[in-house]
Amino acid sequence: DILSVRGFTLDNRYNYRREGLPISAETMIPMDNKERIELFKGTSGIQAGTSAPGGLANYVVKRPPNAAEAGTRSLTLSHGNGNNSSVALDIGGRFGDNNALGYRVNAAYEDLNPSVQNAKGHRQLLALAMDWRINSNTRLEWEVESSNRQQMGVNAASITGNTLPSPVYGQNNFSKQSWSVPGVFEGLTGSVRLKQKLENGWLWTTQVGAQRLKTDDRLSYAYGCYAEGNYDRFCSDKTFDLYDYRKQN
């Protein structure tokens, strides 16, 4: 994912937070279980050490409702650009003695079939957030999400020899070969937070989080023309060298 703030591209390693804790955005972050994205503009270097100057982005996940009567029941079907289609489920409520326990479940599945040919894929998400009101002053919150995305890559075009090419036909994609495999993004992320109300309106918060990412970066791509000794453009006869790049995890 790439996000720009005030014209500055954020650093995927240092400029992202999730529930206020540092995460790596070197992946595809699902949005189905996110309540909002908070942007902290200004001196991000002071806020987070080494980082891009645009600011910080903080992902806030959906939490259980505060009251039992404010339960959530939502099923969303969508059909988007190209031939993309998706289904998403959002359920939340409270139960137990005095409704002390709360839950929020998000599940989503999407078939990825953009207008560019041979770029099909799919993604899926399962997320759970819960809380426990131990007493009127103490609350324990925990949440976890698991996501998976697989999709064929899309190739870029280049000049042919010393000649500018004709307008690129947007549906062409030669990344899909008989031996090509899709790129895969897997993520498992969660956090636990304890909130304790103190006297005079003070609030004590203790929080810990973890993130585990697995990325199989794989792409069949055109690069240069060995026959003509050029490595920054295609051949003058519009042919090119095709490489198979694979980096597991």
Secondary structure, DSSP 8 states (H G I E B T S, - for coil): ---EETTEE--TTTSEEETTEE---SS----TTEEEEEEEES-HHHHHSS--TTEEEEEEE----SSGGG-EEEEEEEE-STT-EEEEEEEEEEESGGG-EEEEEEEEEEEE--SSTT--EEEEEEEEEEEEEEETTEEEEEEEEEEEEEE--------BTTB------TT--TT--TT---EEEEEEEEEEEEEEE-GGG-EEEEEEEEEEEEEEEEEEEE--BGGGTBSSSB-TTS---EEEEEE--
